[in-house]
Amino acid sequence: MTDSKVKTNTQNAGHLLAIFSWVLIFIVVTIMLSVLVVDMLGAELEHPDTYFWPIIGIFVGFITALLVTARGLKFHQQWARYLGGFLAILALAAFPVGTVLGLFILSNLVKGWHEN
């Protein structure tokens, strides 16, 4: 008899990916608002570099991939396990929060690889 409320390791990895994506959403929105406010304050202030918006676009794409993968992991999709592992390895570079979450995600994915 199994309790349906018990989360599998794969679902836990999905939750951790979702948490990491929400942390990144907060950081990206804070940076965007800060830059836009400084940009609107006056002409004497420096405007954002030409690389700013493409970098923000890359982060938005990364966050979208995290959220889609988290949803796939919650439903035990095989493609999400591979993509989740790749995204967790990328998250290791985001010291200190990304490193900790990336390690937890990888450990849950390895433990839950053969779960149903």
C-alpha positions in Angstrom: 0.0 0.0 0.0 1.5 3.3 -1.0 0.3 6.7 0.0 -0.4 8.9 -3.0 0.7 12.0 -1.1 4.3 10.8 -0.8 6.4 12.6 -3.4 8.9 10.6 -5.5 12.5 11.8 -5.9 11.8 12.8 -9.5 8.9 15.0 -8.3 11.1 16.5 -5.6 13.7 17.4 -8.3 10.8 19.1 -10.2 9.9 21.1 -7.2 13.5 22.1 -6.6 13.8 23.2 -10.3 10.6 25.3 -9.9 12.0 26.9 -6.7 15.2 27.7 -8.6 13.3 29.2 -11.4 11.2 31.4 -9.1 14.5 32.7 -7.4 15.8 33.5 -10.9 12.5 35.3 -11.8 12.9 37.5 -8.8 16.5 38.3 -9.6 15.8 39.1 -13.3 12.8 41.2 -12.6 14.7 43.1 -9.9 17.5 43.8 -12.3 15.2 44.8 -15.1 13.2 47.2 -12.9 16.4 48.7 -11.5 17.8 49.3 -15.0 14.6 50.7 -16.3 14.2 53.1 -13.3 17.8 54.4 -13.7 17.2 54.7 -17.4 14.1 56.8 -16.9 15.7 59.2 -14.3 17.3 61.3 -16.9 19.4 61.7 -20.0 22.6 62.4 -18.0 22.7 58.8 -16.7 24.1 56.0 -18.8 21.7 53.8 -20.8 21.9 50.0 -20.7 24.5 48.4 -22.8 23.5 46.8 -26.1 24.1 43.4 -24.6 21.7 44.0 -21.7 18.4 43.0 -23.4 19.8 39.9 -25.2 21.2 38.7 -21.9 17.9 39.2 -20.2 16.3 37.3 -23.1 18.7 34.4 -22.5 17.7 34.4 -18.8 14.0 34.4 -19.7 14.6 31.4 -22.0 16.5 29.6 -19.3 13.8 30.3 -16.8 11.1 29.0 -19.2 13.2 25.8 -19.8 13.4 25.4 -16.0 9.6 25.7 -15.5 8.8 23.4 -18.5 11.3 20.8 -17.2 9.9 21.1 -13.6 6.4 20.3 -14.9 7.8 17.4 -17.0 9.5 16.0 -13.9 6.3 16.2 -11.8 4.7 13.9 -14.4 7.7 11.6 -14.7 8.6 12.4 -18.3 11.8 10.8 -19.5 12.9 13.8 -21.6 12.6 16.0 -18.5 15.0 13.8 -16.5 17.7 14.4 -19.1 17.0 18.1 -19.5 16.7 18.5 -15.7 20.1 16.9 -15.2 21.6 19.3 -17.8 19.9 22.3 -16.2 21.0 21.2 -12.7 24.6 21.1 -14.0 24.2 24.6 -15.3 22.7 25.7 -12.0 25.8 24.6 -10.2 27.6 27.7 -11.5 25.1 30.0 -9.7 26.9 30.1 -6.4 25.7 29.7 -3.6 21.9 29.1 -4.1 22.2 27.5 -7.5 25.0 25.2 -6.3 23.0 23.9 -3.4 19.8 23.5 -5.4 21.7 21.9 -8.3 23.3 19.3 -6.1 19.9 18.5 -4.5 18.3 18.2 -8.0 21.0 16.0 -9.3 20.9 13.7 -6.2 17.1 13.4 -6.5 17.3 12.7 -10.2 19.9 10.0 -9.6 17.9 8.4 -6.7 14.6 8.6 -8.6 15.9 7.5 -12.0 14.2 4.1 -11.8 11.0 5.1 -10.0 7.6 4.9 -11.7 
